[in-house]
Amino acid sequence: MIRETSQSTESKLAYTVDGDKDSPAMVLLHGAWAVGTDWDPVIPAFAGDHRVYVPTYVGTVRATGRGNTPSS
């Protein structure tokens, strides 16, 4: 499993990539109260037949460790 972070001047994206680069792509998304690493237990099951991409949306509560209110 490869964990990478891509950063531009406007945004930062952390993501995990697993599986053969020539396999069909699969993207696993998380909800507002989760992070991409929540998918870690199931990634190996898909990575045998797919190239699995799992982004973590920067700014989600668990990614930042903060609440979702301005005072947090």
N, C-alpha and C positions, 0 to 999 in steps of 0.2 A: 504494500500500500504506500502510495506517495502522497505526502501532505505538502502543499505549496501555498504560497501567498503571492498574489499578483497585486501590484500597487501602481496606480497612476496618480497624477496630480489631483484628480477629483475624487477618487474612491479607492478603497482597499477591499480586496476579496480574498478570503481564505477558502481553500477547497482541497478535497481529497480526490485522487485519481487512482483507480485500480483496474486491472484486467489488460488484456492484449490490445494494443493500439489499433489493430486491424479488425477487431470485433465490433459488432453493432453497438452504438452508444446508448447508454441509459443514464438518466439524470434523476437522482433522488433528492427531493426537496423537503425542507422542514417547515414547521409552522412557527408562529410568532414566539412561542415560549420554549423553543428548542434550538439546538445547534446541529450542524452537520455531523458531528461525531456521534450523535444519537443513533446514526445508521451503522456504526462500526460493527455491531454483531451480525448484521445481515449482508454486508458488502461482500464477504467471501462467497456466499451462496450465488450471487449474481455475477461475480467477476470471472467465473470459469467460462461463461458464454458471452459476456458483454464487457465493454469498456465503461466503467462506472465513474460518473462525475458526481461529487457531493459538495455543493457550495455551502458555506456558512455565511449568512447575510450579516455583514458587519452592522451593528446597531441593534441587533436583537438583544433582549434582556440578558440572556445567559452569555452571549458573546461579549458583552460589555461589562457584565457584573452590576449593572444599574437597573433601576426601575424604568418605567416608560413615562414618567411624569417629569416636567421641567425641573422640579425641585430635587429629583433623585440624583 
